[in-house]
Amino acid sequence: MQLRNVFVPALAALTAANFCHAEPSAAPATATNLPPPMNWTAGQDHQNMMEQLGIKTLRPGADGMNPKAANYQNTDEARANPYPNLPDPLTLNDGKRVTTPEMWWQQRRPEIVEDFDREVYGRVPKNAPKVTWEITSVTRTNNGAIPVITKQLTGHVDNSAYPLISVNIQLTLTTPANATGPVPVMLEFGFDFSRFLRGTNRFGGTNAFRRFPGFNGPNWQQLVLSNGWGYAIIVPTSYQADDGAGLTRGIIGLCNRGQPRKPDDWGALRAWAWGASRALDYFETDPAVDAKQVGIEGLSRYGKATLVTMAYDPRFAIALVGSSGEGGAKLSRRNWGELVENLTGTGEYHWMAGNFLKYGGPLTPGDLPVDAHELIALCAPRPVFISYGATSGSPGAEGTWVDQHGSFMATVAAEPVYRLLAKKGLEVHGNYLTAPMPPVNTALTNGDLAWRQHDGGHTDAPNWPAFLQWADRYIHGPPPTK
């Protein structure tokens, strides 16, 4: 069913603020008078950024696959904390202590955001174009026993300033057909599984997605529906490619008119988060969705994007952060599994701002002005569930690469900000260096920060029941049909 003629005029009546942060632009450019996008490889783009920063060499990252390699990942806890002193999220840059919520919101939080913008994830440009949403189809069917309505949507990004790059956001929204009112929605960053079937995933191609424990029974969508919620899936690679060669295209390339990034320009993680925020813009216009109760979820690299989304956009109500590792919930100062140096190499640097390369040489992770505990703290006071699999002990265990303990430490270290805002953290005994991790399959869900390791591998599927039980304290669907 084609609904563009019905839906788009309604969008036109909305103010520009609903859909963008754009400034007024000049008359539309024409393709004939514009330079074409740069067509670099990831290696060429990476080298260009090194030259911009004056970096000659970078330290190699860890090898997670070959135990005989000289740079094989460290899994010795005695060597895991070379930089044990973390930046204090409650100390201003001038040394003053943050003692009130007002100081957090007005002074300290903006300082932390600025550091993440400049040094870690990059800045969203002020001229980021607006997005116009089109409903391309509506279908009625069942998911399990529950009747649902599914809308396929395309977010058309305004490319009038640079018509040589076209960007469209792929989004699917499913809501219970018999809902008595607007419903909460969980938005998931959806994987392009073809990438993993080509064997480019560090966790072993198709082996990474076999049916681990926890996949039996209802899937996460059916669990969400049984709570009276809806679900949505956004495809991040539809608007920003997951490689360095794509940085002169997609939404990043469109904003840069096909030219290379500057050192503080956004990387893919920040761009993917931008797209999730544009999806939430649409949800605010859809009467089937309770837009004040939209959550965000993702796994692995999309777990990183989930935490970045939650930290930067206060409209998201709750988050399930799956196995996010380095660049996500893991402390970057840790020497365990994947390292900062992995993220500064040619395979993953595109996730981050160009400035992040500095911390793979000549600077060190200990020189970072911020760390993952402060990214989690930026989500406060909203509830965040940190999910991981077990390091070992079960078939298909997740392994050590994602550094479960380093992420537990970061979650503990974020707790003071939650307490300042009258919320609860994990409520464990000890500080981030001494607090013992709970056993696998034991949930810490008494606070507004939650933690659980399951025994089901590189997935968050086994943690969905625990997440939803915990989330019921915060998210409430409409009354059931009588």
Protein Blocks (a to p, Z undefined) as FASTA:
>chain_A
ZZklmmmmmmmmpcfklmoccdcddddddfklcccdddddfklmmmmmmmmnopabdcdd
ddfkbmmbmklccfbfklmmmblbccdfkbcfkopacfbfklmmmmmmmmmmmmmmmmmn
opadfklccdddddfbdcdddehjbccddddddddddfklommbccdddddddddfkbcb
dcdddddddddfklmmnopafnlpjmlmmccehjgcjdfklmmmmnopacddddfklmoc
cbfklmmgcjklmmnnopacdfkbccfklmmmmmmmmmmmmmmmmmkbcfklcccddehj
lmmmmmmmmmmmmkbmbdcdehklgoilbcfkbcghjafklmmmmklmmmpcfklmmmno
jbdfklpmbdfklmmmmmpccdcddddddfbhpehiabjmnommlmmmmmmmmmmmmmmn
opacekpgddfklmccddehiacfkbmbdcdddfebjafklmmmmmmmmmmmmpccdddd
ZZ
